[in-house]
Amino acid sequence: MATVPDTLSLIGNTPLVRLKGPSEAAGAEIYGKCEFTNPGASVKDRAALGIVEDAEARGVLRPGGTIVEGTAGNTGIGLALVANAKGYRTVIVMPETQSREKMDTLRALGAELVLVPAAPYSSPCHFVHTSRRLAEERDNAIWANQFDNVANRRAHITGTAEEIWTQMDGRIDGFTCAVGTGGTLAGVGLGLKAKDENIRIALSDPHGAALYDYYACGELRAEGSSVAEGIGQGRITANLEGAPIDTQYRISDEEGWHWVQRLLDEEGLCLGLSSGINVEGAVRLARELGPGSRVATILCDTGFRYLSTLHNPDWRAEKGLN
Ligand code: PMP
């Protein structure tokens, strides 16, 4: 491979790997987009770069400025590395329930880390509202606002969707993933539908999220809970508005963990729980589309980010995840 000019050029253009076990289970061809190969080891590097470049282009992010954001962690890591590469500062607000590895990574990147208790979105203490307030209080600071800033999903329309279409030679029947902000699902969905409107787009929703019921029967209603980090949405974010979703699945942590474990044991891939939930969704979508169908999904981040949680047997026993 040729050289690349700088760190930011390492974001995107991730490989698409055929997943053997899931393909065999579905009698189909299932591919995973290896987002853990981004420099921040997650899909969120794309949104982070898109949001920062958009703020620069609009003239709201000026030299020496500060980027403030509320995040489950991965967006913060993406923003911190983009900020370091471009000479900005970052303030990252995160719920204290997220993995230790994410906090340590953010501190190592030099982000100012603000931990808040897990609180419902309706509470002023919620990490998103706290981050907006902090951005308003600081001089020369912007609020990245990943949930409602559509520069997030644009990065997936122009990046992720184009890459998947090219990598699959235009032979793709379906795509699915879970939603945190909705940038990935809506962006890839819109991008692929623009290529071929027959490509089926499916939501893979964890328990405890409200979107499955919204797309199934028009009502935002949550049921159960999930320990998956970075996914599980209770409202229609700006990034989700107009997302071309044809079908939806509700997927348990156990079903997601099944694939995380099998991909680790049988294929040597170490992933987080949202990736396992995506793979279960891809298997269901491929079964629905029929034998030999070709389905893509997202392998959102590296499992090395969850050695103290998901990949730790004591933690799983405590959470009742087997
Ligand atoms: N998986 C993980 C591990 C994440 O951190 C995120 C982002 N919060 C997602 C999936 C969902 O991505 P998006 O925000 O594009 O919906």
Residues whose N, C-alpha, C, O or C-beta is under 5 A from the ligand:
A	BS01	PMP	A72 N74 A178 V179 G180 T181 G182 G183 T184 E229 G230 I231 S274 C300 D301
